[in-house]
Amino acid sequence: MEPDPIETLRNWILEKIMNEDLETLKKQQAILIERLDAIKRDYRQGLDADSEERAVQLENAEVLEGIAAATQQELDRITAEIEKLQ
């Protein structure tokens, strides 16, 4: 019995979509990892000696913490999706 051509085409399309999704997710994962690394580098630079600049940096630190947390959550979600597709 020969394979059903429609089923073969359907399977091929699904595989192609999954591969494209996986590639897209891996690109997003790389972007998020780079974003987290940039935030970590920013933290490692420490605070400025100038008190006014230091005050701005401390305000920005709160924002960066929120961005880092949201980025980590998205990275965790994408990593889980990648694991499902592999």
Secondary structure, DSSP 8 states (H G I E B T S, - for coil): ----HHHHHHHHHHHHHHHHHHHHHHHHHHHHHHHHHHHHHHHHT---SSHHHHHHHHHHHHHHHHHHHHHHHHHHHHHHHHHHH-
